[in-house]
Amino acid sequence: MFEFHEPGELIDGDLQLILEETRPADPAKGFVPEYRFKMVPVGQEEKIGGINLRIGDNERLAKYSGHIGYGVEPEHRGHRYAARSVRLLLPLARQHGMETLWITCNPENIASRRTCELVGAEFIEIVDVPEDTDIYQRGERQKCRYRLDL
């Protein structure tokens, strides 16, 4: 049975990740257990972004949704918060026995693609999103796939 771990203190300079919630797996939907963190300035509560870590492996993760998802509020971009947050979560992923993480993003999202490069992920390919997925229903038609070996 899956057990969530206590992530400990996740701080990089002026950036801190605070665990907001954990979500159990939902096999019927293809969802694996997930940690959800908010990005905040150290010592403050103001949310400047968020990052999720999904633990497990399936085709949906590897091709379309990724093990890690992140977003930074527009007024806080330009400080590499996403890349720094990804690095902060790598030890937690390792604690769960993960050896490879897939990060996906839309091809036109240059900032997200740059984040993948900054954390050392390797660009693998661009894939078409299947029409029967919720990702497609949100209007997303393609995903860049990046592989990050731990």
C-alpha atoms as a printed R data frame, in Angstrom:
    type eleno elety resid chain resno       x      y       z
1   ATOM     1    CA   MET     A     1   0.000  0.000   0.000
2   ATOM     2    CA   PHE     A     2   1.256  3.459  -0.900
3   ATOM     3    CA   GLU     A     3   2.349  5.770   1.906
4   ATOM     4    CA   PHE     A     4   2.985  9.477   1.569
5   ATOM     5    CA   HIS     A     5   6.255 10.673   3.115
6   ATOM     6    CA   GLU     A     6   6.831 13.759   5.204
7   ATOM     7    CA   PRO     A     7   8.662 16.006   2.715
8   ATOM     8    CA   GLY     A     8  10.571 17.947   5.372
9   ATOM     9    CA   GLU     A     9  11.688 21.532   4.943
10  ATOM    10    CA   LEU     A    10  11.962 22.492   1.276
11  ATOM    11    CA   ILE     A    11  13.835 25.770   0.985
12  ATOM    12    CA   ASP     A    12  16.106 27.250  -1.687
13  ATOM    13    CA   GLY     A    13  17.271 30.739  -0.766
14  ATOM    14    CA   ASP     A    14  14.171 32.961  -0.743
15  ATOM    15    CA   LEU     A    15  11.838 30.185  -1.986
16  ATOM    16    CA   GLN     A    16   9.956 27.665   0.142
17  ATOM    17    CA   LEU     A    17   7.603 24.850  -0.822
18  ATOM    18    CA   ILE     A    18   4.750 24.151   1.575
19  ATOM    19    CA   LEU     A    19   2.697 20.974   1.278
20  ATOM    20    CA   GLU     A    20  -0.929 21.939   0.623
21  ATOM    21    CA   GLU     A    21  -2.417 18.491   0.150
22  ATOM    22    CA   THR     A    22  -1.882 14.915  -0.886
23  ATOM    23    CA   ARG     A    23  -4.211 13.091  -3.237
24  ATOM    24    CA   PRO     A    24  -4.580  9.314  -3.326
25  ATOM    25    CA   ALA     A    25  -4.468  7.324  -6.538
26  ATOM    26    CA   ASP     A    26  -7.586  6.989  -8.666
27  ATOM    27    CA   PRO     A    27  -6.823  3.983 -10.885
28  ATOM    28    CA   ALA     A    28 -10.113  4.304 -12.787
29  ATOM    29    CA   LYS     A    29  -8.963  7.699 -14.068
30  ATOM    30    CA   GLY     A    30  -5.309  6.689 -14.428
31  ATOM    31    CA   PHE     A    31  -4.275  9.022 -11.590
32  ATOM    32    CA   VAL     A    32  -1.394  8.103  -9.278
33  ATOM    33    CA   PRO     A    33  -0.743  9.435  -5.748
34  ATOM    34    CA   GLU     A    34   0.135 13.125  -5.826
35  ATOM    35    CA   TYR     A    35   1.731 15.746  -3.603
36  ATOM    36    CA   ARG     A    36   0.613 19.364  -4.129
37  ATOM    37    CA   PHE     A    37   2.807 22.196  -2.894
38  ATOM    38    CA   LYS     A    38   2.520 25.945  -2.949
39  ATOM    39    CA   MET     A    39   5.535 28.114  -3.694
40  ATOM    40    CA   VAL     A    40   5.940 30.978  -1.220
41  ATOM    41    CA   PRO     A    41   8.640 33.484  -0.290
42  ATOM    42    CA   VAL     A    42  10.426 32.164   2.825
43  ATOM    43    CA   GLY     A    43   8.600 33.220   5.967
44  ATOM    44    CA   GLN     A    44   5.501 34.436   4.105
45  ATOM    45    CA   GLU     A    45   2.142 32.993   3.154
46  ATOM    46    CA   GLU     A    46   1.680 34.684  -0.251
47  ATOM    47    CA   LYS     A    47   1.338 31.978  -2.891
48  ATOM    48    CA   ILE     A    48   3.564 32.773  -5.862
49  ATOM    49    CA   GLY     A    49   3.037 29.467  -7.649
50  ATOM    50    CA   GLY     A    50   2.446 25.776  -7.267
51  ATOM    51    CA   ILE     A    51   4.086 22.460  -8.066
52  ATOM    52    CA   ASN     A    52   2.832 18.875  -8.023
53  ATOM    53    CA   LEU     A    53   4.757 15.622  -7.766
54  ATOM    54    CA   ARG     A    54   3.000 12.502  -9.001
55  ATOM    55    CA   ILE     A    55   4.352  9.172  -7.762
56  ATOM    56    CA   GLY     A    56   3.981  6.153 -10.005
57  ATOM    57    CA   ASP     A    57   4.214  5.226 -13.616
58  ATOM    58    CA   ASN     A    58   1.770  4.841 -16.458
59  ATOM    59    CA   GLU     A    59   1.453  5.893 -20.085
60  ATOM    60    CA   ARG     A    60  -0.612  8.981 -19.242
61  ATOM    61    CA   LEU     A    61   2.154 10.311 -16.975
62  ATOM    62    CA   ALA     A    62   5.024  9.459 -19.268
63  ATOM    63    CA   LYS     A    63   3.456 10.889 -22.408
64  ATOM    64    CA   TYR     A    64   0.991 13.617 -21.501
65  ATOM    65    CA   SER     A    65   0.667 14.824 -17.902
66  ATOM    66    CA   GLY     A    66   4.154 14.217 -16.488
67  ATOM    67    CA   HIS     A    67   5.337 13.365 -12.993
68  ATOM    68    CA   ILE     A    68   5.817 17.048 -12.229
69  ATOM    69    CA   GLY     A    69   3.536 19.954 -13.024
70  ATOM    70    CA   TYR     A    70   4.228 23.572 -12.078
71  ATOM    71    CA   GLY     A    71   3.038 27.100 -12.545
72  ATOM    72    CA   VAL     A    72   4.254 30.495 -11.370
73  ATOM    73    CA   GLU     A    73   2.005 33.543 -11.068
74  ATOM    74    CA   PRO     A    74   2.786 36.048 -13.864
75  ATOM    75    CA   GLU     A    75   3.991 38.794 -11.513
76  ATOM    76    CA   HIS     A    76   6.561 36.409  -9.981
77  ATOM    77    CA   ARG     A    77   8.080 34.962 -13.130
78  ATOM    78    CA   GLY     A    78  11.717 35.432 -14.054
79  ATOM    79    CA   HIS     A    79  13.224 34.144 -10.780
80  ATOM    80    CA   ARG     A    80  13.500 30.480 -11.845
81  ATOM    81    CA   TYR     A    81  11.053 29.469  -9.131
82  ATOM    82    CA   ALA     A    82   9.786 26.518 -11.194
83  ATOM    83    CA   ALA     A    83  13.263 25.081 -11.820
84  ATOM    84    CA   ARG     A    84  14.266 25.631  -8.211
85  ATOM    85    CA   SER     A    85  11.068 23.927  -7.046
86  ATOM    86    CA   VAL     A    86  11.665 20.921  -9.283
87  ATOM    87    CA   ARG     A    87  15.139 20.503  -7.772
88  ATOM    88    CA   LEU     A    88  13.691 20.714  -4.255
89  ATOM    89    CA   LEU     A    89  11.349 17.796  -5.003
90  ATOM    90    CA   LEU     A    90  13.958 15.427  -6.428
91  ATOM    91    CA   PRO     A    91  14.945 13.926  -3.037
92  ATOM    92    CA   LEU     A    92  11.269 13.186  -2.293
93  ATOM    93    CA   ALA     A    93  10.902 11.452  -5.661
94  ATOM    94    CA   ARG     A    94  14.006  9.376  -4.881
95  ATOM    95    CA   GLN     A    95  12.554  8.408  -1.470
96  ATOM    96    CA   HIS     A    96   9.685  6.830  -3.382
97  ATOM    97    CA   GLY     A    97  12.095  4.825  -5.545
98  ATOM    98    CA   MET     A    98  11.586  6.920  -8.654
99  ATOM    99    CA   GLU     A    99  14.490  6.661 -11.091
100 ATOM   100    CA   THR     A   100  13.085  8.686 -13.975
101 ATOM   101    CA   LEU     A   101  10.722 11.639 -14.013
102 ATOM   102    CA   TRP     A   102   8.803 12.793 -17.074
103 ATOM   103    CA   ILE     A   103   7.976 16.470 -17.402
104 ATOM   104    CA   THR     A   104   5.632 17.575 -20.150
105 ATOM   105    CA   CYS     A   105   4.635 20.975 -21.441
106 ATOM   106    CA   ASN     A   106   2.943 22.564 -24.399
107 ATOM   107    CA   PRO     A   107   5.323 23.178 -27.312
108 ATOM   108    CA   GLU     A   108   4.640 26.935 -27.347
109 ATOM   109    CA   ASN     A   109   5.413 27.298 -23.621
110 ATOM   110    CA   ILE     A   110   8.997 28.515 -23.971
111 ATOM   111    CA   ALA     A   111   9.362 29.294 -20.241
112 ATOM   112    CA   SER     A   112   8.377 25.760 -19.256
113 ATOM   113    CA   ARG     A   113  10.685 24.275 -21.856
114 ATOM   114    CA   ARG     A   114  13.501 26.408 -20.440
115 ATOM   115    CA   THR     A   115  12.668 25.149 -16.944
116 ATOM   116    CA   CYS     A   116  13.083 21.568 -18.165
117 ATOM   117    CA   GLU     A   117  16.480 22.438 -19.623
118 ATOM   118    CA   LEU     A   118  17.575 24.216 -16.426
119 ATOM   119    CA   VAL     A   119  16.904 21.127 -14.295
120 ATOM   120    CA   GLY     A   120  18.848 18.920 -16.704
121 ATOM   121    CA   ALA     A   121  15.920 17.139 -18.340
122 ATOM   122    CA   GLU     A   122  16.476 15.804 -21.848
123 ATOM   123    CA   PHE     A   123  14.046 16.689 -24.630
124 ATOM   124    CA   ILE     A   124  12.737 13.437 -26.118
125 ATOM   125    CA   GLU     A   125   9.935 14.328 -28.532
126 ATOM   126    CA   ILE     A   126   6.662 16.111 -29.214
127 ATOM   127    CA   VAL     A   127   3.583 13.868 -29.134
128 ATOM   128    CA   ASP     A   128  -0.036 14.375 -30.138
129 ATOM   129    CA   VAL     A   129  -2.535 14.273 -27.277
130 ATOM   130    CA   PRO     A   130  -5.290 11.654 -27.770
131 ATOM   131    CA   GLU     A   131  -8.780 13.051 -28.303
132 ATOM   132    CA   ASP     A   132 -10.258 10.913 -25.505
133 ATOM   133    CA   THR     A   133  -8.226 12.565 -22.720
134 ATOM   134    CA   ASP     A   134  -9.159 15.393 -20.376
135 ATOM   135    CA   ILE     A   135  -5.959 17.119 -21.522
136 ATOM   136    CA   TYR     A   136  -7.306 17.234 -25.091
137 ATOM   137    CA   GLN     A   137 -10.675 18.451 -23.789
138 ATOM   138    CA   ARG     A   138  -8.861 21.433 -22.207
139 ATOM   139    CA   GLY     A   139  -7.655 22.375 -25.683
140 ATOM   140    CA   GLU     A   140  -4.135 20.992 -25.494
141 ATOM   141    CA   ARG     A   141  -3.171 19.194 -28.696
142 ATOM   142    CA   GLN     A   142   0.526 18.390 -28.297
143 ATOM   143    CA   LYS     A   143   3.021 17.853 -25.495
144 ATOM   144    CA   CYS     A   144   6.781 18.121 -25.361
145 ATOM   145    CA   ARG     A   145   8.250 15.223 -23.407
146 ATOM   146    CA   TYR     A   146  11.330 15.710 -21.240
147 ATOM   147    CA   ARG     A   147  13.073 12.911 -19.364
148 ATOM   148    CA   LEU     A   148  14.885 13.602 -16.088
149 ATOM   149    CA   ASP     A   149  16.970 10.714 -14.790
150 ATOM   150    CA   LEU     A   150  17.475 10.719 -11.053
